Amino acid sequence: MIKLAIVEDDVEFSELLRDYLLTDSTFTEIQLFESVENFLIPIEEGYCPHVVLQDINLNGMSGLEAISIYKKKIPQSKVLMNSVLQDSDSVFSAICAGALGYIEKGNSMEKVKEAIITLHQGGSPMSPSIARHVINFFNPAKKFEEDLSPRELEIVQGILDGLSYKMIAEKHFVSLDTVRTHISRIYRKLHINSKGELIAIYLGNTKK
C-alpha cells in the first residue's frame, strides 16, 4: 500500500494522475502540492509519504534543491523525479542529491504508475533515455581513439580545452559549420547529446 505525494505545478496533470492511480488499490493516499514550500508545511507536522513524485521546474524552490531537504526531514520517503529535463546535469544532480528514480514527462499514466510501484518495491526506475545518460557516464563503451577520426579528436580536444566552436574553427582553419558538423558526428558516434557527457566519457576513459 503506497502513500504518495505529487509535487507538481501542473495542477491538471496532478489531478488526472491522482484520479487514475486511485483506481488501483495499491495506492491508499495521494496528496497534491503545487510547490516545495507547500509540501514542507505538512512535513513539519509529521507527514511522511512512501514516495514523492517530484518535478524540477517549479515556482519557488526547485525540485533539485528540495531533495536534500527531504533526505533530512523525511529520510524514509523515496524520491522519483518526473521532469522534461533530460540533460546530464539535471539527471546527475538529482541522483547525487538522493533521488532513486528519474523518468521523463510524457510517459503514459500506466508507465508512471509502474515507476512509482517499482520504486516503492526497492527498484530504481529510469526512462530509457535517462538510463543511457547514466550508462554513458559511468561505463563508456569505447575509447575515443577507436571511435573518432583524427580531425574529430582534434575537435574534442578543443572542447576539452574550453574553446568555443568559433575558436576551434579558427584554430584548424575550417568554417564554423564544419565544426558543427563534426560535433554532430561525434555526438552520434558516442551516443551522447551534450558537452557534459563528452567530458564525462573522456574522464572515464583517462582513468582506465
C-alpha positions as CSV (number, residue, x, y, z in Angstrom):
1,M,0.0,0.0,0.0
2,I,1.5,3.3,-1.1
3,K,1.1,6.8,0.3
4,L,2.1,9.2,-2.5
5,A,2.9,12.9,-2.6
6,I,2.9,14.6,-6.0
7,V,4.8,17.9,-6.1
8,E,3.9,19.4,-9.4
9,D,2.7,22.9,-10.5
10,D,0.7,21.5,-13.5
11,V,-2.5,21.0,-11.5
12,E,-4.4,19.4,-14.3
13,F,-1.8,16.7,-14.7
14,S,-1.6,16.1,-11.0
15,E,-5.3,15.7,-10.6
16,L,-5.7,13.4,-13.6
17,L,-2.8,11.3,-12.4
18,R,-4.2,11.1,-8.9
19,D,-7.6,10.0,-10.1
20,Y,-6.0,7.4,-12.3
21,L,-3.8,6.0,-9.6
22,L,-6.7,5.8,-7.0
23,T,-8.4,3.3,-9.3
24,D,-5.7,0.9,-8.1
25,S,-6.0,-0.3,-4.6
26,T,-2.2,-0.2,-4.3
27,F,-2.5,3.5,-3.6
28,T,-4.1,4.3,-0.2
29,E,-3.5,8.1,-0.1
30,I,-2.4,10.7,-2.7
31,Q,-1.7,14.3,-1.7
32,L,-1.1,17.1,-4.3
33,F,1.3,20.1,-3.8
34,E,1.9,22.9,-6.3
35,S,5.3,23.8,-4.8
36,V,8.0,22.5,-2.5
37,E,7.1,25.2,0.0
38,N,3.5,24.0,0.2
39,F,4.8,20.4,0.6
40,L,7.1,21.3,3.5
41,I,4.2,22.6,5.6
42,P,2.6,19.2,6.3
43,I,6.1,17.6,6.5
44,E,6.8,19.8,9.5
45,E,3.6,18.5,11.1
46,G,4.7,14.8,10.6
47,Y,3.5,13.9,7.2
48,C,5.8,11.3,5.6
49,P,4.7,9.7,2.3
50,H,6.2,6.5,1.0
51,V,7.0,8.0,-2.4
52,V,7.4,11.6,-3.6
53,L,6.8,12.2,-7.3
54,Q,8.8,15.4,-7.9
55,D,9.1,17.8,-10.8
56,I,12.2,20.0,-11.2
57,N,11.0,23.3,-12.6
58,L,8.6,24.7,-10.0
59,N,7.6,28.1,-8.8
60,G,9.8,28.9,-5.8
61,M,12.3,26.3,-4.7
62,S,13.3,23.9,-7.5
63,G,12.8,20.2,-7.3
64,L,16.6,19.6,-7.2
65,E,17.1,21.9,-4.2
66,A,14.2,20.1,-2.4
67,I,15.8,16.6,-2.5
68,S,18.4,17.3,0.1
69,I,15.7,18.8,2.4
70,Y,13.6,15.7,2.0
71,K,16.6,13.5,2.9
72,K,16.9,15.3,6.2
73,K,13.2,15.7,7.1
74,I,11.6,12.6,5.6
75,P,14.5,10.2,5.0
76,Q,12.1,7.2,4.7
77,S,10.5,8.7,1.7
78,K,11.7,7.7,-1.8
79,V,12.0,10.4,-4.4
80,L,11.1,9.8,-8.0
81,M,11.9,12.7,-10.4
82,N,9.4,13.3,-13.2
83,S,10.7,16.1,-15.5
84,V,11.0,17.3,-19.0
85,L,14.7,18.0,-18.3
86,Q,16.9,15.2,-19.6
87,D,20.3,16.8,-19.7
88,S,23.1,15.1,-17.9
89,D,23.5,17.9,-15.3
90,S,19.9,17.6,-14.2
91,V,19.9,13.8,-14.1
92,F,23.2,13.5,-12.2
93,S,22.3,16.4,-9.8
94,A,19.1,14.6,-8.9
95,I,20.7,11.2,-8.4
96,C,23.6,12.6,-6.4
97,A,21.2,14.5,-4.2
98,G,19.3,11.3,-3.4
99,A,16.6,10.7,-6.0
100,L,16.2,7.0,-6.5
101,G,14.5,7.2,-9.9
102,Y,14.2,9.6,-12.8
103,I,11.5,9.4,-15.6
104,E,10.8,11.8,-18.3
105,K,7.5,13.6,-18.7
106,G,5.3,12.5,-21.5
107,N,5.1,8.9,-20.3
108,S,1.6,7.3,-20.1
109,M,0.0,7.2,-16.7
110,E,0.4,3.5,-16.7
111,K,4.2,3.9,-17.1
112,V,4.3,6.5,-14.3
113,K,2.3,4.1,-12.1
114,E,4.7,1.3,-12.9
115,A,7.7,3.5,-12.0
116,I,6.2,4.5,-8.6
117,I,5.4,0.9,-7.7
118,T,8.9,-0.2,-8.8
119,L,10.5,2.5,-6.7
120,H,8.4,1.6,-3.7
121,Q,9.4,-2.1,-4.1
122,G,13.1,-1.2,-4.0
123,G,13.9,-0.6,-7.6
124,S,15.3,2.5,-9.3
125,P,13.1,3.2,-12.4
126,M,14.6,5.3,-15.2
127,S,13.3,6.1,-18.7
128,P,15.4,4.5,-21.4
129,S,16.8,7.9,-22.5
130,I,17.7,8.7,-18.9
131,A,19.4,5.3,-18.3
132,R,21.5,5.9,-21.4
133,H,22.9,9.1,-19.9
134,V,23.9,7.2,-16.7
135,I,25.5,4.3,-18.6
136,N,27.5,6.7,-20.8
137,F,28.8,8.5,-17.8
138,F,29.7,5.5,-15.6
139,N,30.6,2.9,-18.3
140,P,31.9,4.5,-21.6
141,A,31.9,1.7,-24.1
142,K,34.9,2.5,-26.2
143,K,37.9,4.8,-26.2
144,F,37.9,8.0,-28.3
145,E,40.7,6.6,-30.4
146,E,38.6,3.7,-31.5
147,D,35.6,5.7,-32.4
148,L,36.7,9.1,-33.8
149,S,38.7,10.3,-36.8
150,P,41.9,12.3,-36.2
151,R,40.0,15.5,-37.1
152,E,37.2,14.6,-34.7
153,L,39.7,14.0,-32.0
154,E,41.1,17.5,-32.6
155,I,37.6,18.9,-32.2
156,V,37.1,17.0,-29.0
157,Q,40.4,18.3,-27.6
158,G,39.4,21.8,-28.4
159,I,36.2,21.3,-26.4
160,L,38.1,19.8,-23.5
161,D,40.4,22.8,-23.7
162,G,37.4,25.1,-23.2
163,L,37.5,26.6,-26.7
164,S,34.3,27.9,-28.3
165,Y,33.2,26.5,-31.7
166,K,34.4,29.7,-33.4
167,M,37.8,29.4,-31.7
168,I,38.1,25.8,-32.8
169,A,37.2,26.7,-36.4
170,E,39.9,29.4,-36.4
171,K,42.5,27.1,-34.9
172,H,42.0,24.4,-37.6
173,F,41.3,26.8,-40.5
174,V,37.8,25.4,-41.1
175,S,34.3,27.0,-41.2
176,L,32.0,27.2,-38.1
177,D,29.5,25.0,-40.0
178,T,32.3,22.4,-40.5
179,V,32.9,22.3,-36.7
180,R,29.2,21.9,-36.0
181,T,29.0,19.0,-38.5
182,H,32.0,17.3,-36.8
183,I,30.3,17.9,-33.4
184,S,27.1,16.3,-34.6
185,R,29.0,13.2,-35.9
186,I,30.9,13.0,-32.6
187,Y,27.8,13.0,-30.6
188,R,26.1,10.4,-32.8
189,K,29.1,8.1,-32.7
190,L,29.4,8.3,-28.9
191,H,25.6,8.2,-28.4
192,I,25.6,11.5,-26.4
193,N,23.8,14.8,-26.6
194,S,25.9,17.4,-24.7
195,K,29.3,18.7,-23.9
196,G,28.9,17.5,-20.3
197,E,28.5,13.9,-21.5
198,L,31.5,14.3,-23.8
199,I,33.7,15.5,-20.9
200,A,32.3,12.7,-18.7
201,I,33.2,10.0,-21.2
202,Y,36.7,11.5,-21.6
203,L,37.3,11.5,-17.9
204,G,36.1,7.9,-17.7
205,N,38.5,6.8,-20.4
206,T,41.5,8.6,-18.9
207,K,41.0,6.7,-15.7
208,K,41.3,3.3,-17.5
